[in-house]
Amino acid sequence: MEKKRYAHVGIGGRARMFYLAIAKDFNETSELVAFCDVNRTRMEYACGVLEKECNYPAPKLYGMDEFEKMIEEQKPDCVIVTSIDRTHHKYII
């Protein structure tokens, strides 16, 4: 069975429960392939959490201006959007 590929946009406070669930609870069926955020330090921190708490490999990191590039390169099945509410439409549409 192929794993479902996830990209995650907006790696702030709400994001943790999603990326940890993929890495811990659903890692047999799911794969986190990319983070996309305006803040690289925040993405690097999340990668550290994944490695420390789950022994999970860091996903590829993209800036917010690289969303289309992320989609093209990573070809995720699903995109989780936890960016600032006023920006959700940019990634959902």
ABEGO torsion letter per residue (X at the ends): XBBBBBBBBGABAAAAAAAAAAAAAAAAABBBABBBBABAAAAAAAAAAAAAAAGBBBBBBBBAAAAAAAAAAAGBABBBBABBAAAAAAAAX
